[in-house]
Amino acid sequence: MRITVIGIDLAKNLFQIHGVDEQGKTVLKKKLKRDQLAAFFVNLPACLIGVEACGGAHHWARKLQSFGHKVKLMAPQFVKPYVKSNKNDAADAEAICEAVSRPKMRFVAIKSIEQQSFMALHRVRQSSVRACTAHSNQIRGMLAEFGLIIP
């Protein structure tokens, strides 16, 4: 009963885990709190772990890789077709586990801390430029109401 593939549904506080063996038989269904996740995986033999690419996914992927696991991130739209029943965390974890084992699945590259920092900096700059443009347009609009037209 060796676990070979695990799917993790990430959430704010409770993470749902679904694991299968070599034959694809379910051998693990577990709900873990955020502070229990690392301790659980550090003691688990190396296996393939599938995670939906979402907030926090890159952090957990790096952490799980440091424990010796092979981690693959998938875009949510590629996981959705594998959900078999009503959408809930357990069903999502099972779908992630199923999707990660598909041979033609497309995966998202795991970003390093430096790459994430660089992207965050660009997002903040883009947001600032957008806000500055909006304020400029608002001021021009208000001045136009008083008959002052600025190009």
DSSP file (Angstrom, degrees, kcal/mol; ACC not computed):
  #  RESIDUE AA STRUCTURE BP1 BP2  ACC     N-H-->O    O-->H-N    N-H-->O    O-->H-N    TCO  KAPPA ALPHA  PHI   PSI    X-CA   Y-CA   Z-CA
    1    1 A M              0   0    0      0, 0.0     2,-0.5     0, 0.0    26,-0.0   0.000 360.0 360.0 360.0  59.4    0.0    0.0    0.0
    2    2 A R        -     0   0    0      1,-0.0    20,-0.4     2,-0.0     2,-0.4  -0.763 360.0-128.0 -90.1 128.3    2.6    2.5   -1.1
    3    3 A I        +     0   0    0     -2,-0.5    18,-0.3     1,-0.2     3,-0.1  -0.619  34.7 167.1 -75.8 126.9    1.2    6.0   -2.0
    4    4 A T        +     0   0    0     16,-2.6    44,-2.5    -2,-0.4     2,-0.4   0.710  62.5  31.1-111.2 -31.4    2.4    7.0   -5.5
    5    5 A V  E     -Ab  20  48A   0     15,-1.7    15,-2.6    42,-0.2     2,-0.4  -0.995  61.5-175.3-135.1 136.0    0.3   10.0   -6.4
    6    6 A I  E     -Ab  19  49A   0     42,-2.6    44,-3.3    -2,-0.4     2,-0.4  -0.988  10.0-157.8-130.1 139.6   -1.3   12.6   -4.2
    7    7 A G  E     -Ab  18  50A   0     11,-3.0    11,-2.3    -2,-0.4     2,-0.5  -0.967  11.2-162.7-113.2 132.7   -3.7   15.5   -5.0
    8    8 A I  E     -Ab  17  51A   0     42,-2.4    44,-0.8    -2,-0.4     2,-0.8  -0.964  10.2-156.6-118.9 128.0   -3.9   18.5   -2.7
    9    9 A D  E     -A   16   0A   0      7,-2.6     7,-1.5    -2,-0.5     2,-0.2  -0.905  22.6-147.8 -99.3 109.7   -6.7   21.0   -2.6
   10   10 A L        +     0   0    0     -2,-0.8     2,-0.2     5,-0.2     5,-0.1  -0.508  27.7 157.7 -79.1 144.5   -5.2   24.1   -1.1
   11   11 A A        -     0   0    0     -2,-0.2     4,-0.1     1,-0.1    -1,-0.0  -0.778  54.0 -84.3-146.2-170.1   -7.4   26.4    1.0
   12   12 A K  S    S-     0   0    0     -2,-0.2     3,-0.1     2,-0.1    -1,-0.1   0.964 112.2 -11.6 -70.2 -51.7   -7.0   29.1    3.7
   13   13 A N  S    S+     0   0    0      1,-0.2    21,-1.5    20,-0.1     2,-0.5   0.723 125.9  54.8-122.4 -35.7   -6.8   26.8    6.7
   14   14 A L  E     - C   0  33A   0     19,-0.2     2,-0.4    20,-0.1    -1,-0.2  -0.919  60.8-163.0-112.3 127.3   -7.9   23.2    5.8
   15   15 A F  E     - C   0  32A   0     17,-3.6    17,-3.1    -2,-0.5     2,-0.4  -0.904   9.8-145.4-108.9 133.6   -6.2   21.3    3.1
   16   16 A Q  E     -AC   9  31A   0     -7,-1.5    -7,-2.6    -2,-0.4     2,-0.4  -0.830  15.8-163.8 -98.7 134.9   -7.8   18.2    1.6
   17   17 A I  E     -AC   8  30A   0     13,-3.3    13,-2.3    -2,-0.4     2,-0.4  -0.954  10.0-175.7-123.4 137.8   -5.5   15.4    0.5
   18   18 A H  E     -AC   7  29A   0    -11,-2.3   -11,-3.0    -2,-0.4     2,-0.4  -0.992  10.0-176.0-133.1 124.5   -6.3   12.4   -1.8
   19   19 A G  E     -AC   6  28A   0      9,-2.8     8,-2.3    -2,-0.4     9,-1.6  -0.935   6.0-170.1-125.9 146.5   -3.7    9.6   -2.4
   20   20 A V  E     -AC   5  26A   0    -15,-2.6   -16,-2.6    -2,-0.4   -15,-1.7  -0.899  15.7-130.8-128.8 159.6   -3.6    6.6   -4.7
   21   21 A D    >   -     0   0    0      4,-1.8     3,-1.6    -2,-0.3   -18,-0.1  -0.193  48.6 -74.2 -95.2-167.9   -1.3    3.6   -5.0
   22   22 A E  T 3  S+     0   0    0    -20,-0.4   -19,-0.1     1,-0.3    -2,-0.0   0.821 132.3  50.1 -60.0 -33.1    0.3    2.0   -8.1
   23   23 A Q  T 3  S-     0   0    0      2,-0.1    -1,-0.3     1,-0.0     3,-0.1   0.482 119.2-108.2 -84.9  -2.4   -3.0    0.5   -9.2
   24   24 A G  S <  S+     0   0    0     -3,-1.6     2,-0.3     1,-0.3    -2,-0.1   0.584  70.0 147.0  86.0  11.0   -4.9    3.8   -8.8
   25   25 A K        -     0   0    0      1,-0.1    -4,-1.8     2,-0.0     2,-0.3  -0.646  56.0-109.9 -83.2 134.9   -6.8    2.6   -5.7
   26   26 A T  E     +C   20   0A   0     -2,-0.3    -6,-0.3    -6,-0.2     3,-0.1  -0.468  48.1 158.2 -66.3 123.5   -7.6    5.2   -3.1
   27   27 A V  E     +     0   0A   0     -8,-2.3     2,-0.4    -2,-0.3    -7,-0.2   0.423  60.1  44.8-123.2  -5.7   -5.4    4.6   -0.1
   28   28 A L  E     +C   19   0A   0     -9,-1.6    -9,-2.8     2,-0.0     2,-0.4  -0.958  44.8 161.9-147.9 124.6   -5.5    8.1    1.5
   29   29 A K  E     +C   18   0A   0     -2,-0.4     2,-0.3   -11,-0.2   -11,-0.2  -0.948  27.1 155.7-136.3 117.1   -8.2   10.6    2.2
   30   30 A K  E     -C   17   0A   0    -13,-2.3   -13,-3.3    -2,-0.4     2,-0.5  -0.995  36.3-147.6-148.3 147.2   -7.2   13.2    4.8
   31   31 A K  E     -C   16   0A   0     -2,-0.3     2,-0.4   -15,-0.2   -15,-0.2  -0.977  26.5-175.9-115.3 125.0   -8.0   16.7    5.9
   32   32 A L  E     -C   15   0A   0    -17,-3.1   -17,-3.6    -2,-0.5     2,-0.1  -0.928  23.0-125.4-124.5 146.2   -5.1   18.7    7.4
   33   33 A K  E >>  -C   14   0A   0     -2,-0.4     3,-1.6   -19,-0.2     4,-1.0  -0.456  38.5-102.1 -79.0 161.4   -4.7   22.1    8.9
   34   34 A R  H >> S+     0   0    0    -21,-1.5     3,-0.7     1,-0.3     4,-0.6   0.876 122.0  49.7 -52.7 -44.6   -2.1   24.5    7.5
   35   35 A D  H 34 S+     0   0    0      1,-0.2     4,-0.4     2,-0.1    -1,-0.3   0.599 109.7  52.9 -76.2  -9.0    0.4   23.8   10.3
   36   36 A Q  H <> S+     0   0    0     -3,-1.6     4,-2.0     2,-0.1    -1,-0.2   0.638  88.8  79.5 -95.5 -17.1    0.1   20.0    9.9
   37   37 A L  H <X S+     0   0    0     -4,-1.0     4,-2.1    -3,-0.7     5,-0.2   0.927  93.4  44.5 -62.8 -50.5    0.8   19.9    6.2
   38   38 A A  H  X S+     0   0    0     -4,-0.6     4,-2.1     1,-0.2    -1,-0.2   0.915 113.2  51.5 -62.2 -43.7    4.6   20.2    6.2
   39   39 A A  H  > S+     0   0    0     -4,-0.4     4,-0.8     1,-0.2    -1,-0.2   0.858 109.8  51.1 -62.4 -35.4    4.9   17.7    9.1
   40   40 A F  H  < S+     0   0    0     -4,-2.0     3,-0.4     1,-0.2     4,-0.3   0.934 114.4  41.3 -66.4 -46.5    2.8   15.1    7.2
   41   41 A F  H >< S+     0   0    0     -4,-2.1     3,-0.7     1,-0.2    -2,-0.2   0.745 103.5  65.4 -79.6 -23.3    4.7   15.3    4.0
   42   42 A V  H 3< S+     0   0    0     -4,-2.1    -1,-0.2     1,-0.2    -2,-0.2   0.834 108.0  42.4 -67.1 -29.5    8.2   15.4    5.5
   43   43 A N  T 3< S+     0   0    0     -4,-0.8    -1,-0.2    -3,-0.4    -2,-0.2   0.461  96.4  96.6 -93.3  -2.9    7.6   11.8    6.9
   44   44 A L  S <  S-     0   0    0     -3,-0.7     3,-0.1    -4,-0.3    -3,-0.0  -0.694  82.8-108.8 -90.5 137.2    6.0   10.5    3.7
   45   45 A P        -     0   0    0      0, 0.0    -1,-0.1     0, 0.0    -2,-0.1  -0.295  54.0 -78.6 -59.7 150.7    8.1    8.6    1.1
   46   46 A A        +     0   0    0     23,-0.1     2,-0.3    21,-0.1    23,-0.2  -0.207  68.2 151.7 -55.6 134.9    8.8   10.6   -2.1
   47   47 A C        -     0   0    0     -3,-0.1    23,-2.2   -41,-0.0     2,-0.5  -0.910  50.2 -79.4-152.1 176.8    5.8   10.6   -4.5
   48   48 A L  E     -bd   5  70A   0    -44,-2.5   -42,-2.6    -2,-0.3     2,-0.5  -0.756  44.1-165.8 -87.3 128.5    4.2   12.6   -7.2
   49   49 A I  E     -bd   6  71A   0     21,-3.1    23,-2.6    -2,-0.5     2,-0.4  -0.970   5.1-157.7-121.3 127.6    2.1   15.5   -5.9
   50   50 A G  E     +bd   7  72A   0    -44,-3.3   -42,-2.4    -2,-0.5     2,-0.4  -0.871  13.1 178.9-104.4 136.1   -0.4   17.5   -7.9
   51   51 A V  E     -bd   8  73A   0     21,-2.3    23,-2.1    -2,-0.4     2,-0.3  -0.998  30.6-119.5-136.8 137.7   -1.5   20.9   -6.9
   52   52 A E  E     - d   0  74A   0    -44,-0.8     2,-0.7    -2,-0.4    23,-0.2  -0.614  38.5-111.5 -73.5 132.6   -3.9   23.4   -8.5
   53   53 A A        +     0   0    0     21,-3.6     2,-0.2    -2,-0.3    -1,-0.1  -0.550  70.0 118.9 -70.5 109.1   -2.1   26.6   -9.4
   54   54 A C  S >  S-     0   0    0     -2,-0.7     3,-2.2    21,-0.1     4,-0.5  -0.832  70.9 -36.4-153.1-173.1   -3.6   29.2   -7.1
   55   55 A G  T 3  S+     0   0    0      1,-0.3   -45,-0.0    -2,-0.2     0, 0.0  -0.380 130.7  11.0 -58.5 125.0   -2.6   31.6   -4.3
   56   56 A G  T 3> S+     0   0    0     -2,-0.1     4,-2.2   -46,-0.0    -1,-0.3   0.297  93.9 113.8  91.0  -9.2    0.1   29.9   -2.3
   57   57 A A  H <> S+     0   0    0     -3,-2.2     4,-2.5     1,-0.2     5,-0.2   0.888  75.7  49.9 -65.0 -39.8    0.6   27.0   -4.7
   58   58 A H  H  > S+     0   0    0     -4,-0.5     4,-2.3     2,-0.2    -1,-0.2   0.894 110.0  51.6 -67.2 -38.3    4.2   28.0   -5.6
   59   59 A H  H  > S+     0   0    0      1,-0.2     4,-2.2     2,-0.2    -2,-0.2   0.953 113.7  43.1 -60.1 -50.4    5.2   28.3   -1.9
   60   60 A W  H  X S+     0   0    0     -4,-2.2     4,-2.9     1,-0.2     5,-0.2   0.861 111.2  55.4 -67.1 -35.0    3.8   24.8   -1.2
   61   61 A A  H  X S+     0   0    0     -4,-2.5     4,-2.2    -5,-0.2    -1,-0.2   0.936 110.0  45.6 -62.6 -45.9    5.4   23.4   -4.3
   62   62 A R  H  X S+     0   0    0     -4,-2.3     4,-1.7     2,-0.2    -2,-0.2   0.921 114.4  48.9 -61.8 -43.4    8.8   24.6   -3.3
   63   63 A K  H  X S+     0   0    0     -4,-2.2     4,-0.6     1,-0.2    -2,-0.2   0.928 112.7  46.2 -63.5 -46.5    8.4   23.4    0.2
   64   64 A L  H ><>S+     0   0    0     -4,-2.9     5,-1.7     1,-0.2     3,-0.7   0.853 109.7  55.0 -67.2 -34.2    7.2   19.9   -0.9
   65   65 A Q  H ><5S+     0   0    0     -4,-2.2     3,-1.9     1,-0.2    -1,-0.2   0.868 100.4  59.8 -64.4 -35.5   10.1   19.7   -3.4
   66   66 A S  H 3<5S+     0   0    0     -4,-1.7    -1,-0.2     1,-0.3    -2,-0.2   0.733 100.3  56.6 -65.8 -20.0   12.5   20.4   -0.6
   67   67 A F  T <<5S-     0   0    0     -3,-0.7    -1,-0.3    -4,-0.6    -2,-0.2   0.442 127.5-100.0 -87.3  -1.5   11.1   17.2    1.1
   68   68 A G  T < 5S+     0   0    0     -3,-1.9    -3,-0.2     1,-0.3     2,-0.1   0.480  78.8 134.0  98.7   4.1   12.0   15.2   -2.0
   69   69 A H      < -     0   0    0     -5,-1.7     2,-0.7   -23,-0.2    -1,-0.3  -0.490  58.2-122.5 -84.2 156.3    8.6   15.0   -3.6
   70   70 A K  E     -d   48   0A   0    -23,-2.2   -21,-3.1    -2,-0.1     2,-0.4  -0.903  35.0-166.0 -97.3 117.4    8.0   15.6   -7.3
   71   71 A V  E     -d   49   0A   0     -2,-0.7     2,-0.4   -23,-0.2   -21,-0.2  -0.880  11.1-174.2-113.2 135.2    5.4   18.4   -7.5
   72   72 A K  E     -d   50   0A   0    -23,-2.6   -21,-2.3    -2,-0.4     2,-0.4  -0.995  11.4-150.6-128.9 132.1    3.4   19.5  -10.5
   73   73 A L  E     -dE  51 108A   0     35,-0.8    35,-2.7    -2,-0.4     2,-0.4  -0.798  13.3-167.5-100.0 142.6    1.1   22.5  -10.7
   74   74 A M  E     -d   52   0A   0    -23,-2.1   -21,-3.6    -2,-0.4    33,-0.1  -0.972  26.6-109.8-130.0 144.5   -1.9   22.6  -13.0
   75   75 A A    >>  -     0   0    0     31,-0.4     3,-1.7    -2,-0.4     4,-0.8  -0.480  32.0-120.9 -68.0 140.9   -4.2   25.4  -14.1
   76   76 A P  H >> S+     0   0    0      0, 0.0     4,-2.0     0, 0.0     3,-0.7   0.825 109.6  61.4 -55.1 -35.4   -7.7   25.1  -12.6
   77   77 A Q  H 34 S+     0   0    0      1,-0.2    -2,-0.0     2,-0.2    -3,-0.0   0.742 103.5  50.9 -67.6 -20.4   -9.4   24.9  -16.0
   78   78 A F  H <4 S+     0   0    0     -3,-1.7    -1,-0.2     2,-0.1     4,-0.1   0.684 111.6  47.1 -86.5 -18.8   -7.5   21.7  -16.8
   79   79 A V  H X< S+     0   0    0     -4,-0.8     3,-2.2    -3,-0.7     4,-0.3   0.799  93.6  77.6 -87.6 -32.9   -8.5   20.1  -13.5
   80   80 A K  G >< S+     0   0    0     -4,-2.0     3,-1.7     1,-0.3    -2,-0.1   0.816  84.9  60.3 -52.1 -40.9  -12.2   20.9  -13.6
   81   81 A P  G 3  S+     0   0    0      0, 0.0    -1,-0.3     0, 0.0    -2,-0.1   0.710 100.0  58.9 -62.7 -16.3  -13.2   18.2  -16.1
   82   82 A Y  G <  S+     0   0    0     -3,-2.2     2,-0.5    -4,-0.1    -2,-0.2   0.491  73.7 110.9 -92.1  -3.5  -12.0   15.5  -13.7
   83   83 A V    <   -     0   0    0     -3,-1.7     9,-0.1    -4,-0.3     4,-0.1  -0.618  49.0-170.1 -72.9 120.8  -14.3   16.5  -10.8
   84   84 A K        +     0   0    0     -2,-0.5    -1,-0.2     7,-0.2     2,-0.1   0.789  59.6   7.4 -88.1 -29.3  -16.7   13.6  -10.7
   85   85 A S  S    S-     0   0    0      1,-0.3     3,-0.1     3,-0.1    -2,-0.0  -0.394 110.0 -21.5-131.3-154.1  -19.4   14.8   -8.3
   86   86 A N  S    S-     0   0    0     -2,-0.1     2,-0.6     1,-0.1    -1,-0.3  -0.231  76.7 -97.7 -58.2 148.0  -20.5   18.0   -6.6
   87   87 A K        +     0   0    0      4,-0.1     2,-0.3    -3,-0.1    -1,-0.1  -0.582  67.7 131.4 -74.7 115.9  -17.7   20.6   -6.1
   88   88 A N     >  -     0   0    0     -2,-0.6     4,-2.4    -3,-0.1     5,-0.2  -0.928  69.6 -93.0-150.8 173.4  -16.2   20.3   -2.7
   89   89 A D  H  > S+     0   0    0     -2,-0.3     4,-2.3     1,-0.2     5,-0.2   0.880 122.6  49.2 -62.0 -40.2  -12.7   20.2   -1.3
   90   90 A A  H  > S+     0   0    0      2,-0.2     4,-2.0     1,-0.2    -1,-0.2   0.913 112.9  47.2 -66.2 -42.3  -12.5   16.4   -1.2
   91   91 A A  H  > S+     0   0    0      2,-0.2     4,-2.3     1,-0.2    -7,-0.2   0.874 111.6  51.8 -66.3 -36.9  -13.8   16.0   -4.8
   92   92 A D  H  X S+     0   0    0     -4,-2.4     4,-2.6     2,-0.2    -2,-0.2   0.919 108.5  50.4 -64.9 -43.7  -11.3   18.7   -5.9
   93   93 A A  H  X S+     0   0    0     -4,-2.3     4,-2.2     1,-0.2   -75,-0.2   0.903 111.5  48.6 -61.2 -41.4   -8.4   16.8   -4.3
   94   94 A E  H  X S+     0   0    0     -4,-2.0     4,-2.2     2,-0.2    -1,-0.2   0.910 111.7  49.5 -64.6 -42.2   -9.5   13.6   -6.0
   95   95 A A  H  X S+     0   0    0     -4,-2.3     4,-2.8     2,-0.2    -2,-0.2   0.886 110.4  50.3 -64.7 -39.2   -9.8   15.4   -9.4
   96   96 A I  H  X S+     0   0    0     -4,-2.6     4,-2.4     2,-0.2    -1,-0.2   0.912 109.9  50.9 -63.9 -42.9   -6.3   16.9   -8.9
   97   97 A C  H  X S+     0   0    0     -4,-2.2     4,-0.7     1,-0.2    -2,-0.2   0.898 113.9  44.8 -61.3 -41.6   -4.9   13.5   -8.1
   98   98 A E  H >< S+     0   0    0     -4,-2.2     3,-0.6     1,-0.2     4,-0.3   0.917 113.9  49.0 -67.7 -45.0   -6.5   12.1  -11.3
   99   99 A A  H >< S+     0   0    0     -4,-2.8     3,-1.5     1,-0.2    -2,-0.2   0.869 103.9  58.0 -67.2 -38.2   -5.4   15.0  -13.5
  100  100 A V  H 3< S+     0   0    0     -4,-2.4    -1,-0.2     1,-0.3    -2,-0.2   0.765 103.2  54.8 -66.8 -23.2   -1.8   15.0  -12.4
  101  101 A S  T << S+     0   0    0     -4,-0.7    -1,-0.3    -3,-0.6    -2,-0.2   0.497  81.4 110.0 -88.8  -2.8   -1.4   11.4  -13.5
  102  102 A R    X   -     0   0    0     -3,-1.5     3,-1.1    -4,-0.3    -3,-0.0  -0.551  66.8-139.9 -74.1 134.2   -2.6   12.0  -17.1
  103  103 A P  T 3  S+     0   0    0      0, 0.0    -1,-0.1     0, 0.0    -4,-0.0   0.798  98.2  43.3 -67.8 -29.1    0.2   11.8  -19.7
  104  104 A K  T 3  S+     0   0    0      2,-0.1     2,-0.1    -3,-0.0    -2,-0.0   0.227  82.2 131.2-103.2  15.8   -0.9   14.7  -21.8
  105  105 A M    <   -     0   0    0     -3,-1.1     2,-0.4    -6,-0.2    -5,-0.0  -0.401  54.4-131.4 -67.7 142.5   -1.7   17.1  -19.0
  106  106 A R        -     0   0    0     -2,-0.1   -31,-0.4   -31,-0.1     2,-0.3  -0.818  25.4-157.1 -96.4 136.2   -0.2   20.6  -19.3
  107  107 A F        -     0   0    0     -2,-0.4     2,-0.4   -33,-0.1   -33,-0.2  -0.764  14.3-123.6-116.8 158.6    1.6   21.9  -16.2
  108  108 A V  B     -E   73   0A   0    -35,-2.7   -35,-0.8    -2,-0.3     2,-0.1  -0.825  33.9-113.7 -98.3 135.3    2.5   25.3  -14.8
  109  109 A A        -     0   0    0     -2,-0.4     2,-0.5   -37,-0.1   -37,-0.1  -0.442  30.7-116.1 -68.4 140.4    6.2   26.0  -14.1
  110  110 A I        -     0   0    0    -39,-0.1     2,-0.3    -2,-0.1    -1,-0.1  -0.668  31.6-135.8 -79.9 126.5    7.0   26.4  -10.4
  111  111 A K        -     0   0    0     -2,-0.5   -49,-0.1     1,-0.1     2,-0.1  -0.588   9.5-129.1 -87.2 143.2    8.2   29.9   -9.8
  112  112 A S     >  -     0   0    0     -2,-0.3     4,-2.4     1,-0.1     5,-0.2  -0.338  31.6-103.4 -78.0 169.0   11.2   30.7   -7.6
  113  113 A I  H  > S+     0   0    0      1,-0.2     4,-2.4     2,-0.2     5,-0.2   0.889 123.9  53.2 -60.6 -39.1   11.0   33.3   -4.8
  114  114 A E  H  > S+     0   0    0      2,-0.2     4,-2.4     1,-0.2    -1,-0.2   0.909 108.7  48.5 -64.1 -42.6   12.9   35.7   -7.0
  115  115 A Q  H  > S+     0   0    0      1,-0.2     4,-2.3     2,-0.2    -2,-0.2   0.915 112.6  48.2 -64.3 -42.5   10.5   35.3   -9.9
  116  116 A Q  H  X S+     0   0    0     -4,-2.4     4,-2.4     2,-0.2    -2,-0.2   0.901 111.4  50.3 -64.9 -40.0    7.5   35.8   -7.7
  117  117 A S  H  X S+     0   0    0     -4,-2.4     4,-2.3     2,-0.2    -2,-0.2   0.917 110.3  50.0 -63.1 -43.3    9.0   38.9   -6.2
  118  118 A F  H  X S+     0   0    0     -4,-2.4     4,-1.9     1,-0.2    -2,-0.2   0.911 112.1  47.4 -61.9 -43.8    9.7   40.3   -9.6
  119  119 A M  H  X S+     0   0    0     -4,-2.3     4,-2.3     2,-0.2    -1,-0.2   0.878 110.2  52.6 -65.9 -38.2    6.2   39.7  -10.7
  120  120 A A  H  X S+     0   0    0     -4,-2.4     4,-2.4     2,-0.2    -2,-0.2   0.910 107.8  51.9 -64.0 -41.5    4.8   41.2   -7.5
  121  121 A L  H  X S+     0   0    0     -4,-2.3     4,-2.3     1,-0.2    -2,-0.2   0.912 110.4  48.2 -60.7 -43.2    6.8   44.3   -8.2
  122  122 A H  H  X S+     0   0    0     -4,-1.9     4,-2.7     2,-0.2    -1,-0.2   0.888 110.5  51.6 -64.9 -39.4    5.5   44.6  -11.7
  123  123 A R  H  X S+     0   0    0     -4,-2.3     4,-2.2     2,-0.2    -2,-0.2   0.909 110.7  47.7 -64.4 -41.5    1.9   44.1  -10.5
  124  124 A V  H  X S+     0   0    0     -4,-2.4     4,-2.2     2,-0.2    -2,-0.2   0.916 113.3  48.2 -65.8 -42.6    2.3   46.9   -7.9
  125  125 A R  H  X S+     0   0    0     -4,-2.3     4,-2.5     2,-0.2    -2,-0.2   0.927 111.4  49.8 -62.7 -44.8    3.8   49.2  -10.5
  126  126 A Q  H  X S+     0   0    0     -4,-2.7     4,-2.2     1,-0.2    -1,-0.2   0.894 110.9  50.2 -61.2 -40.4    1.0   48.5  -13.0
  127  127 A S  H  X S+     0   0    0     -4,-2.2     4,-2.3     2,-0.2    -1,-0.2   0.897 110.5  49.7 -64.5 -41.0   -1.6   49.2  -10.3
  128  128 A S  H  X S+     0   0    0     -4,-2.2     4,-2.4     2,-0.2    -2,-0.2   0.907 110.9  48.8 -65.1 -42.3    0.1   52.5   -9.5
  129  129 A V  H  X S+     0   0    0     -4,-2.5     4,-2.4     2,-0.2    -2,-0.2   0.909 111.5  50.2 -63.4 -41.9    0.2   53.6  -13.1
  130  130 A R  H  X S+     0   0    0     -4,-2.2     4,-2.2    -5,-0.2    -2,-0.2   0.910 111.8  47.6 -62.8 -42.8   -3.5   52.6  -13.5
  131  131 A A  H  X S+     0   0    0     -4,-2.3     4,-2.3     2,-0.2    -2,-0.2   0.896 111.3  50.7 -66.2 -40.2   -4.5   54.6  -10.4
  132  132 A C  H  X S+     0   0    0     -4,-2.4     4,-2.4     2,-0.2    -2,-0.2   0.914 111.1  48.4 -64.0 -43.2   -2.4   57.7  -11.6
  133  133 A T  H  X S+     0   0    0     -4,-2.4     4,-2.4     1,-0.2    -2,-0.2   0.903 110.9  51.0 -63.2 -41.7   -4.1   57.6  -15.0
  134  134 A A  H  X S+     0   0    0     -4,-2.2     4,-2.2     2,-0.2    -2,-0.2   0.907 110.8  48.0 -63.6 -41.9   -7.6   57.3  -13.4
  135  135 A H  H  X S+     0   0    0     -4,-2.3     4,-2.5     2,-0.2    -2,-0.2   0.914 111.1  50.9 -65.2 -42.0   -6.9   60.3  -11.1
  136  136 A S  H  X S+     0   0    0     -4,-2.4     4,-2.4     1,-0.2    -2,-0.2   0.926 112.0  47.0 -60.9 -44.7   -5.6   62.4  -14.1
  137  137 A N  H  X S+     0   0    0     -4,-2.4     4,-2.2     1,-0.2    -1,-0.2   0.875 111.0  52.2 -64.6 -37.7   -8.7   61.5  -16.1
  138  138 A Q  H  X S+     0   0    0     -4,-2.2     4,-2.3     2,-0.2    -2,-0.2   0.918 110.4  47.5 -65.1 -43.5  -10.9   62.4  -13.1
  139  139 A I  H  X S+     0   0    0     -4,-2.5     4,-2.6     2,-0.2     5,-0.2   0.922 111.7  50.3 -63.9 -44.3   -9.3   65.8  -12.7
  140  140 A R  H  X S+     0   0    0     -4,-2.4     4,-2.0     1,-0.2    -1,-0.2   0.899 110.7  50.5 -60.2 -40.3   -9.6   66.5  -16.4
  141  141 A G  H  X S+     0   0    0     -4,-2.2     4,-1.2     2,-0.2    -2,-0.2   0.906 111.0  47.7 -64.2 -42.7  -13.3   65.6  -16.3
  142  142 A M  H  X S+     0   0    0     -4,-2.3     4,-0.6     1,-0.2     3,-0.3   0.903 111.9  49.7 -65.9 -41.1  -14.0   67.8  -13.3
  143  143 A L  H ><>S+     0   0    0     -4,-2.6     5,-2.5     1,-0.2     3,-1.1   0.870 105.2  58.1 -65.4 -35.1  -12.1   70.7  -14.9
  144  144 A A  H ><5S+     0   0    0     -4,-2.0     3,-1.5     1,-0.3    -1,-0.2   0.836  97.2  61.9 -63.6 -31.6  -14.2   70.2  -18.1
  145  145 A E  H 3<5S+     0   0    0     -4,-1.2    -1,-0.3     1,-0.3    -2,-0.2   0.764 106.1  46.6 -64.2 -23.8  -17.3   70.7  -16.0
  146  146 A F  T <<5S-     0   0    0     -3,-1.1    -1,-0.3    -4,-0.6    -2,-0.2   0.281 126.8-101.3 -99.6   9.6  -16.0   74.2  -15.3
  147  147 A G  T < 5S+     0   0    0     -3,-1.5     2,-0.8     1,-0.2    -3,-0.2   0.529  82.4 129.5  87.6   5.4  -15.2   74.9  -18.9
  148  148 A L      < -     0   0    0     -5,-2.5     2,-0.6    -6,-0.1    -1,-0.2  -0.850  39.6-165.8 -96.9 112.2  -11.4   74.2  -18.6
  149  149 A I        -     0   0    0     -2,-0.8    -8,-0.1    -3,-0.1    -9,-0.0  -0.863   6.6-175.8-104.6 124.1  -10.3   71.8  -21.3
  150  150 A I              0   0    0     -2,-0.6    -6,-0.1   -10,-0.2    -2,-0.0  -0.968 360.0 360.0-119.2 130.6   -6.9   70.2  -20.9
  151  151 A P              0   0    0      0, 0.0    -1,-0.1     0, 0.0    -2,-0.0   0.518 360.0 360.0 -69.5 360.0   -5.6   67.8  -23.6
